[in-house]
């Protein structure tokens, strides 16, 4: 019989993206013994009333019960000498009735040991979890355990920070119900939940790509949790039937087996006539799940990918970008005109492959028409080498008739003309390399002055000579600013 780990590995490998974790209160209860929401509210009823009274008064609605508790706790917090330290710390930011209870919840959580239960099996689970490759974590928890497990991930606190910031959906933690570092961010009372759910469509829009492109593994939640179902159905409402099927297949809940055998089941929950079917993994040993997730290997750390993605985003959204950016497959580079910057991930491997390809291409070129198979990406790679691997005459005669029809303007040609013995316009005119001449004419007709740098040049450099620009500008800017100058400046 196939093990749960193997089945989970197979399930995750059938998905196109790396997993996201969706972490609930059961996770913190398992590893650091932190109370669930009901237990946490009960703790703060001491001295003000019985939790069962508040729960009954609220008809079992915990957010409403939290509001009732907060109202009575507010009176105690402002008068009881036991809370004097907290009052001094928080009073300037305590503006609402619910704030006093939130303050003390944050103080309690902050004092909780995040190192985890000393139980050997649980510590083993945490050890494996720390090494897994997940693109990110979404959580409704307020504690700091996830930050301890994934210390290099960027944290977004609350709905507003997630909605109005620049998340990259990689190496990030989204604390959508707030964090104990900021009492005002906690989603605790019925009013807080109404405000949160009012923004659910916006949150759903922010999370929709994640839920479609990644398997979402829920840990520490019940599949019947109404707040999680609310988020799920908010996302589902935005999807076409085709996408809805993919969405359902990406939902994976991890639940304790409570002594029963490991199993994989399906669970369907409904709302407003719509059905969502999720996968449920039943086990008491979560290390099997974490080990399966760790089978997802990544050569580049998630934090590095997030940084690169974030930097690219900042360039693209700039109102006055200084650079033109083109994201293309390397094999399509010859069809892209005026690419001024090439950003590559995994370039070393690509260049090694290109070098091997060039060697193969050189052998092929020995055939009568082999040079007709050379493309522009081969030329760009060869041009970066100290010595060309091509025969310049064959290249100019057989490959450039193809290149002249390309939409790319700046094609390395002068190197090959020089190697073929052509050193000036007159020699080129009398040479048999008509296609190379056409490429040169296209280059000559194109200005090297980049319009995106025009205002910068006119503001700081227009009155300077070429020599002065070379002396004062950085090396990479010299070639950018000089083409903007007049002939008089150059001379």
Secondary structure by P-SEA (a helix, b strand, c coil): cccaaaaaaaaaaaccbbbbbbccaaaaaaccccccaaaaaaaaccccccaaaaaaaacccaaaaaaaaaaaaaaaaaccccaaaaaaaccccccccaaaaaaaaaaaaaaccccccccaaaaaaaaaaaaccccbbbbcccccccccccccbbbbccaaaaaccccccccbbbcccccccccccccccaaaaaaaaaaaaaaaaaaaaaaaacbbbbcccccccaaaaaaaaaaaaaccaaaaaaaaaabbbbbbccccccccbbbbbbcccbbbbbbbbbcccaaaaaaaaacccccccaaaaaaaaaaaaaaaacccccbbbbbcccccccccccccbbbbcaaaaaaaaaaaaaaaaaaaaccccccccccaaaaaaaaaccccccaaaaaacccaaaaaaccccccccaaaaaaaccccaaaaaaccaaaaaaaaaaaaacccccccaaaaaaaccccccaaaaaacccccccccccccccccccc
